[in-house]
Amino acid sequence: MAIKANPAGIDYAKELIQKNEYVKDSDWGEAQPSRERENNFIDRNGYEEFGKWHLAIDTEVGEGTKSRYKFPYGDLQKVHRSGVIAAKQRAAEWDHTDVLEAADSLLGCLPDSN
């Protein structure tokens, strides 16, 4: 697996945070979109827009597939602080330094809680 940071996703997350389109306190297990919701989003918006909701891509997986995108951070409407935290923890666990740094940077832009 060749995981690298996804500049489009990172930039989009920053843009949403600047527009106050975030949730400060949520349970990421409950907030993350279901497969059905992801599929509906892709049907309406395409894979490029879907990719913006992820902090990384797997360069070994072809474009136009859900499995190309890694480390989701939002519910396809808003950034979730809990999603960014989950992404940061997984990036640290799997030693994806660039993704870890991106998540850490995003957390620095978000308030701690409600």
C-alpha positions as CSV (number, residue, x, y, z in Angstrom):
1,M,0.0,0.0,0.0
2,A,1.4,3.4,-1.0
3,I,-0.5,5.9,1.3
4,K,0.2,9.5,0.8
5,A,-1.4,12.7,2.0
6,N,-4.3,14.0,-0.1
7,P,-3.8,17.8,-0.7
8,A,-7.4,18.2,-2.0
9,G,-8.8,16.6,1.1
10,I,-6.6,18.5,3.5
11,D,-7.4,21.8,1.7
12,Y,-11.1,21.1,1.7
13,A,-11.1,20.3,5.4
14,K,-9.3,23.6,6.1
15,E,-11.9,25.5,3.9
16,L,-14.8,23.9,5.8
17,I,-13.2,24.7,9.1
18,Q,-12.8,28.3,8.1
19,K,-16.5,28.4,7.1
20,N,-17.4,27.0,10.6
21,E,-18.7,23.8,8.9
22,Y,-17.5,21.4,11.6
23,V,-18.8,19.5,14.6
24,K,-16.8,19.9,17.7
25,D,-18.1,17.0,19.8
26,S,-19.4,13.8,18.2
27,D,-18.9,10.0,18.4
28,W,-17.0,9.2,15.2
29,G,-18.5,5.7,15.3
30,E,-21.9,7.2,15.0
31,A,-21.0,10.2,12.8
32,Q,-19.1,8.6,10.0
33,P,-21.2,8.0,6.9
34,S,-22.5,4.5,6.1
35,R,-21.5,2.7,2.9
36,E,-25.0,3.5,1.5
37,R,-24.6,7.2,2.3
38,E,-21.1,7.1,0.7
39,N,-22.4,5.4,-2.4
40,N,-25.3,7.9,-2.7
41,F,-22.8,10.7,-2.4
42,I,-20.6,9.3,-5.1
43,D,-23.6,8.8,-7.4
44,R,-24.5,12.4,-7.0
45,N,-21.1,14.0,-6.8
46,G,-18.5,11.6,-8.2
47,Y,-15.3,10.2,-6.8
48,E,-13.3,13.5,-7.0
49,E,-15.7,15.1,-4.5
50,F,-15.8,12.0,-2.4
51,G,-12.0,12.1,-2.3
52,K,-12.1,15.6,-0.7
53,W,-13.5,14.0,2.4
54,H,-10.3,12.0,3.0
55,L,-6.8,13.0,4.2
56,A,-5.0,10.4,2.2
57,I,-5.0,8.3,-1.0
58,D,-3.6,4.9,-1.8
59,T,-1.6,5.5,-5.0
60,E,-1.6,1.8,-5.8
61,V,-5.4,1.7,-6.1
62,G,-7.0,3.1,-9.3
63,E,-9.0,6.2,-9.5
64,G,-12.7,5.8,-9.5
65,T,-12.8,3.5,-6.5
66,K,-13.8,4.0,-2.9
67,S,-10.8,2.0,-1.7
68,R,-8.4,4.6,-3.1
69,Y,-9.4,7.1,-0.4
70,K,-8.2,6.7,3.2
71,F,-8.6,8.5,6.5
72,P,-12.0,10.1,6.3
73,Y,-12.6,13.1,8.5
74,G,-16.2,14.1,8.0
75,D,-19.8,13.0,7.4
76,L,-19.9,14.3,3.8
77,Q,-21.4,17.6,5.1
78,K,-19.2,18.8,7.9
79,V,-15.7,18.1,9.4
80,H,-15.9,16.1,12.7
81,R,-13.2,16.8,15.2
82,S,-13.7,13.1,16.3
83,G,-13.0,12.0,12.7
84,V,-9.8,14.0,12.5
85,I,-8.7,12.6,15.9
86,A,-9.4,9.0,14.6
87,A,-7.5,9.7,11.4
88,K,-4.5,11.1,13.4
89,Q,-4.5,8.0,15.7
90,R,-4.6,5.6,12.8
91,A,-1.9,7.5,10.9
92,A,0.3,7.4,14.0
93,E,-0.4,3.7,14.4
94,W,0.4,2.9,10.7
95,D,3.4,5.3,10.6
96,H,2.0,7.6,7.9
97,T,3.8,10.7,9.0
98,D,2.5,13.1,6.4
99,V,-1.1,12.2,7.2
100,L,-0.4,12.4,10.9
101,E,1.0,15.9,10.4
102,A,-2.0,17.0,8.3
103,A,-4.5,15.7,10.9
104,D,-2.5,17.4,13.7
105,S,-2.6,20.7,11.7
106,L,-6.3,20.4,11.3
107,L,-6.8,19.8,15.0
108,G,-4.9,23.0,15.7
109,C,-7.6,24.8,13.7
110,L,-10.5,23.2,15.6
111,P,-11.8,24.1,19.1
112,D,-11.4,21.3,21.7
113,S,-15.1,20.7,22.5
114,N,-18.5,22.3,22.6
